[in-house]
Amino acid sequence: MLSALPQRDEQLSELEAGEELLRTVPGNVVQSIRAFRVVDLQSEAVRLAHHFLYANLSHALTRQQVLAVVAESFHIPKSAAKNFDALRDCLTEQIQRAGQQPGFLIVLDQLPQTQKFDREARENLLDVFRDAADFWAERRVPFRVFFSFD
């Protein structure tokens, strides 16, 4: 019985830490993952009852490969992987037509830094997510995107 009390305290500490995890992060943002850990972000999404979308892009080398991995990882139609405009539409209008949304917590892990997916391509991809964050902000739906580079 005594051993159960420290476990309960540990669980409370984890809960309190979770409540603080996104306290300083705006509700609609695209930012570097920095000190956040993917597993903690996933736990926070569960706690908040938000959609958690994760894409590991470590093996993608081109724009088309990045879009294909995002579409596959997010379980969205392959047609959304055709170009950035199609992805933008899928992340905004198409999802809105599906009904009310609780919020989104997205991780784009290990964005490639290759000749075929250069800085301009990375910025274009992140702009798609920034546009989606703005779209959902207008509807008062949290849309947080965290990214890291390869």
C-alpha positions in Angstrom: 0.0 0.0 0.0 2.8 2.5 0.8 4.4 1.8 -2.6 1.2 2.9 -4.3 1.5 6.5 -2.9 4.8 7.5 -4.6 3.4 6.1 -7.9 0.3 8.3 -7.5 2.6 11.3 -6.7 4.6 10.5 -9.8 1.4 10.4 -11.9 0.3 13.7 -10.5 3.7 15.3 -11.3 3.5 14.0 -14.8 0.0 15.4 -15.2 1.0 18.8 -13.8 4.0 18.8 -16.2 1.7 17.9 -19.1 -0.6 20.8 -18.2 2.4 23.1 -18.5 3.8 21.6 -21.7 2.1 23.9 -24.2 1.4 26.7 -21.8 3.8 29.1 -23.6 2.9 27.8 -27.1 0.3 29.8 -29.1 -2.8 27.8 -30.1 -2.1 28.2 -33.8 1.6 28.1 -34.7 4.3 26.5 -36.8 7.6 26.3 -34.9 10.7 24.3 -34.4 10.3 21.4 -32.1 13.2 22.6 -29.9 13.2 21.1 -26.5 9.9 19.2 -27.0 10.0 15.4 -27.3 7.6 13.8 -29.7 6.3 11.4 -27.1 5.5 14.3 -24.8 3.7 16.1 -27.6 1.7 12.9 -28.4 0.7 12.6 -24.8 -0.4 16.2 -24.7 -2.5 15.7 -27.8 -4.2 12.8 -26.1 -4.8 14.7 -22.9 -6.3 17.6 -24.9 -8.3 15.2 -27.1 -6.6 16.7 -30.2 -5.7 14.9 -33.4 -2.0 13.9 -33.3 -0.4 13.7 -36.7 3.2 12.6 -37.1 5.4 12.2 -40.2 8.9 11.0 -40.1 10.5 12.4 -43.2 14.1 11.1 -42.7 14.0 9.0 -45.8 12.4 11.6 -48.1 14.7 13.3 -50.5 12.4 15.2 -52.9 9.3 17.4 -52.7 7.1 14.5 -54.1 8.6 12.1 -51.5 7.9 14.5 -48.7 4.3 15.1 -49.8 3.8 11.3 -50.2 5.1 10.6 -46.7 2.9 13.3 -45.2 -0.1 12.0 -47.0 0.6 8.4 -46.0 1.5 9.3 -42.4 -1.6 11.5 -41.9 -3.9 9.0 -43.6 -5.1 11.6 -46.1 -5.9 10.9 -49.8 -3.0 10.4 -52.2 -4.5 13.3 -54.2 -3.3 15.6 -51.4 0.3 14.5 -52.2 0.2 16.0 -55.7 1.4 19.4 -54.7 1.4 22.0 -51.9 -1.9 23.5 -52.9 -3.6 20.1 -52.7 -2.1 19.5 -49.3 -3.3 23.0 -48.2 -6.8 22.3 -49.3 -6.8 18.9 -47.6 -5.6 20.4 -44.3 -8.2 23.1 -44.3 -11.4 22.9 -46.5 -11.6 19.1 -46.7 -11.1 18.5 -43.0 -13.6 21.3 -42.2 -16.2 19.6 -44.3 -15.7 16.5 -42.2 -17.2 18.2 -39.2 -16.2 20.0 -36.1 -12.6 19.5 -35.1 -11.2 19.4 -31.5 -7.7 20.6 -32.5 -4.5 19.4 -34.1 -1.0 18.7 -32.9 1.3 17.9 -35.8 5.0 16.9 -35.9 7.0 17.0 -39.1 10.1 15.1 -38.0 13.4 15.4 -39.8 12.5 17.6 -42.7 15.1 16.9 -45.4 17.9 19.3 -46.3 18.8 18.0 -49.7 19.5 19.5 -53.1 16.1 18.3 -54.3 14.3 19.6 -51.2 16.2 22.8 -50.5 15.4 25.7 -48.2 12.8 27.2 -50.6 10.9 23.8 -50.8 11.0 23.5 -47.0 9.7 27.1 -46.6 6.9 26.3 -49.1 5.9 23.2 -47.1 6.0 25.1 -43.8 3.9 27.9 -45.5 1.2 25.3 -46.2 1.1 24.5 -42.5 1.2 28.2 -41.6 -1.8 28.9 -43.9 -3.6 26.0 -42.3 -2.8 27.3 -38.8 -4.3 30.7 -39.9 -7.3 29.0 -41.3 -8.0 27.1 -38.1 -7.3 30.1 -36.0 -10.1 31.9 -37.7 -12.4 29.0 -36.6 -10.9 29.0 -33.0 -9.5 25.5 -33.5 -5.9 24.9 -32.1 -3.5 23.9 -34.9 0.1 23.5 -33.6 2.9 22.3 -35.9 6.3 21.3 -34.7 9.1 20.5 -37.1 12.7 19.4 -37.0 15.4 19.1 -39.6 17.4 16.1 -40.7 
